[in-house]
Amino acid sequence: MITAAQYAITSTPTKVAASTTGHKTVHVHPAANTKIYVGGTNAVTSTTGYLVDKGVGHDDIYLGPGDELWAVCAVGQTETLTCEYIVTGK
């Protein structure tokens, strides 16, 4: 089953994919040109996270069982992030 959601990402880390018992593929797509950074914990920052940028295109992120995905923008920025994911195994 494919699940989709939109999140308002700010400088406060936001959980965009909760942990599951199976593997998960997360397709992330920023709405505008603000840079978003993702990581595996709520400690993600704009300096420690993996850059997700609309100019680069859509990103697929693969998560293992128990992994989460968190997103954040730089201070003073806000962005809408669409995430679509599917759990591929248990």
Secondary structure, 3 states (H helix, E strand, C coil): CEEEEEEEECCCCEEEECCCCCCEEEEEEECCCCCEEEECCCCCCCCCCEEECHHHCCEEEEECCCCCEEEECCCCCCEEEEEEEEECCC
